[in-house]
Every structure is written in C-alpha cells, then in structure tokens.
C-alpha cells in the first residue's frame, strides 16, 4: 500500500514538472487558454444575464396584468356597492386585497431582480475591463505617467543619466 502511494506521488510529481516545463516554454499558449476560458465564462454569464432580464420582463408583465385587474375590480366594487349588491362587492373586495398583496410581492421581486441585473451588468463591465488589461508575460508593463515607456526602461534611463553625469563631471572636455 505504502509503495503504491509513493509511486502515485512520484508519477503525479513528474506530470506536474512536465506541465510546468511546457507552460514555461510556451506562455502564449497558456495565455490563449486563459483567454478562451474567460470568453467561455463571459458567454455563460451573458446567458445568465439574459435569463435574469427575461425573468424581470415576466414579472413586469405579471405586475401590469394584476394592476389592470385590480383597477377593474375597483370599478366593479364601486358599481356593485352603488347598485346595492353588497355581498358581491364584499367578495370582490376580498379578491382585490389578495391581488394587491400579489402586486406588492411582485413589485418587490421586480425591484430585487432589477437590482441584481444592474449589479451583474456592473460586474460584467468590471470583468471585461480587467481582462483588457491582461498582457502576455513577455510584454512590458505600460506606465501611464512615463509617456508610453515601461517603468523598467525609465529607471534604466535614469541610471544611465546619472552615470553619464558622473562621467561628464570627471571628464569635463569629453562629451562621453
């Protein structure tokens, strides 16, 4: 048992080393795989956003139909009450109360669904913005304040300038 466990660890360690060496030799492939994975997840996320939007639209439609039904019931209650049909007006009033509760619940659900949708849209925009800043490992990082030069090359220029300044101070007649 112990031998098999050690052998399994050895094989998994060698496989890990092999994968690491392949990744180090070809970082572009690793970056491309990460981009493909990100794009697949964005597609899934967009599908979820579409489903969330469709739920919100269904709730809106339900809310509109219930609101129009409530207005119709109010008219019928008033008409039955004026005509002296109190029993029918009372049963319609109970139905109206149930519909008004349903309207309140639907309005709350709609509010929560729209808030979740807006939050997800903001998160998707943030993820897209962050993915746009992903760079290949061999590309230098761009520094906004250095006019397009990388930070590393700006530091190199400063070091070379200081060296040249020392040389010029030691050899005043020679331009270097």
FENSULVEN-V18792 format. One record per backbone hydrogen bond with DSSP energy under -0.5 kcal/mol. CO is the residue of the C=O (numbers start at 1). NH is the residue of the N-H. E is the energy in kcal/mol with one decimal. If there is no record, write none. Layout:
BEGIN
co=<CO	CO>
nh=<NH	NH>
e=<E	E>
END
This chain:
BEGIN
co=<1	2	3	4	5	6	7	8	9	10	11	12	13	14	15	16	17	18	19	20	21	22	26	27	28	29	30	31	32	33	34	35	36	37	38	39	40	41	42	43	44	45	46	47	48	49	50	51	52	53	54	55	56	57	58	59	60	61	62	63	64	65	66	67	68	69	70	71	72	73	74	75	76	77	78	79	80	81	84	85	86	87	88	89	90	91	92	93	94	95	96	97	98	99	100	101	102	103	104	105	106	107	108	109	110	111	112	113	114	115	116	117	118	119	120	121	122	123	124	125	126	127	128	129	130	131	136	141	142	143	143	144	146	149	150	151	152	153	154	155	156	157	158	159	160	161	162	163	164	165	166	167	171>
nh=<5	6	7	8	9	10	11	12	13	14	15	16	17	18	19	20	21	22	23	24	25	26	30	31	32	33	34	35	36	37	38	39	40	41	42	43	44	45	46	47	48	49	50	51	52	53	54	55	56	57	58	59	60	61	62	63	64	65	66	67	68	69	70	71	72	73	74	75	76	77	78	79	80	81	82	83	85	84	86	89	90	91	92	93	94	95	96	97	98	99	100	101	102	103	104	105	106	107	108	109	110	111	112	113	114	115	116	117	118	119	120	121	122	123	124	125	126	127	128	129	130	131	132	133	133	134	139	151	144	146	148	147	149	143	154	155	156	157	158	159	160	161	162	163	164	165	166	167	168	169	170	171	174>
e=<-2.1	-2.2	-2.5	-2.6	-2.3	-2.2	-2.5	-2.6	-2.3	-2.4	-2.4	-2.2	-2.3	-2.4	-2.5	-2.5	-2.5	-2.2	-2.5	-2.4	-2.0	-1.6	-1.2	-2.4	-2.8	-2.4	-2.1	-2.5	-2.6	-2.4	-2.5	-2.8	-2.2	-2.2	-2.5	-2.1	-2.0	-2.6	-2.8	-2.1	-2.1	-2.2	-2.3	-2.2	-2.3	-2.5	-2.3	-2.1	-2.1	-2.2	-2.4	-2.4	-2.4	-2.5	-2.5	-2.8	-2.6	-2.3	-2.5	-2.4	-2.4	-2.2	-2.5	-2.2	-2.1	-2.5	-2.3	-2.0	-2.3	-2.9	-2.3	-2.5	-2.8	-2.5	-2.5	-1.8	-2.4	-0.8	-1.6	-1.8	-2.6	-2.2	-2.4	-1.9	-2.0	-2.1	-2.3	-2.2	-2.0	-2.2	-2.6	-2.1	-2.2	-2.5	-2.3	-2.5	-2.7	-2.6	-2.1	-2.6	-2.7	-2.3	-2.4	-2.7	-2.8	-2.1	-2.4	-2.4	-2.6	-2.4	-2.5	-2.4	-2.3	-2.3	-2.4	-2.4	-2.1	-2.5	-2.3	-2.3	-2.6	-2.3	-1.5	-0.7	-0.7	-0.9	-1.5	-0.7	-0.5	-1.3	-0.9	-0.7	-1.1	-1.0	-1.9	-2.3	-2.2	-2.1	-1.9	-2.3	-2.6	-2.6	-2.1	-2.3	-2.7	-2.3	-2.2	-2.4	-2.8	-1.9	-1.9	-2.3	-1.0>
END
